[in-house]
Amino acid sequence: MEDALAARATELRKELNYHIYRYNVLNDPIITDAEYDRLFHELRELEVEHPELRTPDSPTQRVGSDLSDDLPKVAHPAPILSLANAFSPEDLQRWEERNLKLMTAGTTFDYVLEPKLDGLSVVLTYVDSVLVTAATRGNGEVGDDVTANIRTIRTVPLRIPSHADGPQPPSRLVVRGEVLFQKEDFERVNEEQEAAGLPRYVNARNTASGSLKQKDSRITAQRPLTAYIYDIVDSDGLVLDKEWDTLEFMRDMGFNVIPHSEYFPTLSDIIQQLPTWESHRNQLPFEIDGLVIKINDIAARRELGISGKDPRGATAYKFPAEEATTTLLDVVVNIGRTGKVTPTASLEPVFLSGVTVSNASLHNYDLIQQLDIRVGDKVIVKRSGEVIPYVIGPVTGARDGSETPILPPELCPFSGDVLVRPEGAVDLFCPNPRCEERVFRSLEFFVSRGAMDIDGMGPETVKALIDANLINDEADIFYLEADSILALEGFADKKVDNLLQSIENAKHRPLAQLLASLGIDGVGGVVANLLADRFHSMQMLIETTNAIKAQENAFLESIAPLLSVETSDPDAARAKTRLSKPLVELAPRYVDASDLGSKLSRLLKPILSIDSSVPVEVIAERLQILTATAKSLLTIEGLGPILASNVVNWFADGYHQELLAKMERAGVNMVAEKVEKEGTSLDGLKFVITGTMSVPRDDIKALIEAHGGKVSGSVSKNTDYVVVGESPGSKADKASQLGVTILSEDDLRAMVN
Ligand SMILES: [Zn+2]
């Protein structure tokens, strides 16, 4: 047992030293920071539990350094320490237990929690309130002098802005903070890079570090860096007992103190908060990679002292890694229901933010080529939030020459059709709507949970039914009969009964659910509800969209000569594009417009001055008819013109009309439920609901609608009331900005009673 542990410690030391060498000397790391942290943590835990395993050359004994060769040095007044990591609630509990053992019996700790900013540590010295030096952490003892560069950061006060009648800063005050890019500032830097034809920066922390260590502070001044202050390193005569008071004091002094810090009386309170913080991290304006947890009592922290090179009184809880390295085994070509080709990576399975990942998106073949990703490469994979895992790029330093380039396919691997690339698109498409894979993907989607939700009809069943030629389209599902399914392998009586029963149930889904299941581009649950609310039946929707399509065609016919005008004038070309897409470009802006003729004369002048064969009155008249026909669709709040046009084009396709007719003959529900009206007290009023209510939000929506009111998703000046529950979002703020009346749930109930 002891031998096994000693062997593991030796192995970890060897591995870590190799990665330190790759990182520091070759500047070509082959694992992610998170993977390095894991190995380091394992070694450190081993050494804490078995101090005899610790060796002087252990990486845990060396102090990290970010010193540059070419900047002057500043000695820190006290060691600037980094923190040990914890990766789980158990790690945190062990940390507390170890600390309690070192204190007198009966000691308890309370804690301060701060987000762990993913930036660059700096140490700022103020003498008589004036910033005199600023240094990086360096090796913890000395740092690089970056005073001139720090002065360009607006969130760093050059003079401590304390109030004359408030607490005063000590004559010398040394504070510690973090310099970083806010997410949107980093995005802006990258947009500027792109605009200048330069490559995007990948890593915000490295870019912040590079920006701060410029020899010319004018370059730093152009980078929108932010600094947050979170600790006092040293001072003349200032005595504060609690971490929480320290934050408060620095805030009073006018420093930009780290936001979102919280006080907790016990460690278990903090452990309960971990999942909330993890899900919250992507909504913060800056990148964090974990949380810093400090014992609130500063004297206790001093008493606990230092273990190795880390202070015992604070620890860094790291979130599960979102990035990992693994081997790219193969690239599989996926065809979606729209025909879109997605190259998908088959990976050596790797554990990533809580799940095992063995497939990841490679986006498209342009990107594969740009990043020079090859089969056999070690690649970095990222999984963040609910997003599908994707490959960030190859680790070129790990190549041995056996890797093979990845070429885009020319033919659809399923239907053999030549793949096409629409103008301006980065993706390849299989153009054949009958492609077996496209049909399979559409059917798979149609029956899935969240769509028609047909129980017992998973992808394998769909595949088996297609292969047996029992279904070829969505409507066929509703014509399935027991005998023919029973003839298939693996389908027993009970299973078939259940399947047919769930198909029968699916015939009675609400209209909106059917609409959302059809795979109309851009029509998900929300839009489907809007359509069902406005048109009440599939019949009405088909009639309306057919009429719109006919009027659109009539419009295009009437202006046909203008569409063949050849022009190099960009304004005329723009006017021509508008004319070619009347439903998207013209009709939405002229709903209820008066004096259409003169408005169109102005808008279309660049092209009408080239070709005057179509009188503007004719264009106006045809557009007027189109607009009037499309009005019921175009005036749905929350449905944009492009979506409206998608809907019209989908329904105009004869194949789709056939499909719907076939479903209707099979008894599939095609009408919206009648909303039982209970009253008229809210007639014509528009509501927005935000925050948590005492009942599900859909119930509040139903209550409003049952009394004649309307509910929409976003606050505008047309909104009459915003109903606000607990922890409301930005909608409540917007409502007060626009002066919209705010109601509580009780207020609303009072209105309807
Ligand atoms: Zn195909």
Residues whose N, C-alpha, C, O or C-beta is under 5 A from the ligand:
A	BS01	ZN	C412 F414 S415 D417 C430 C435
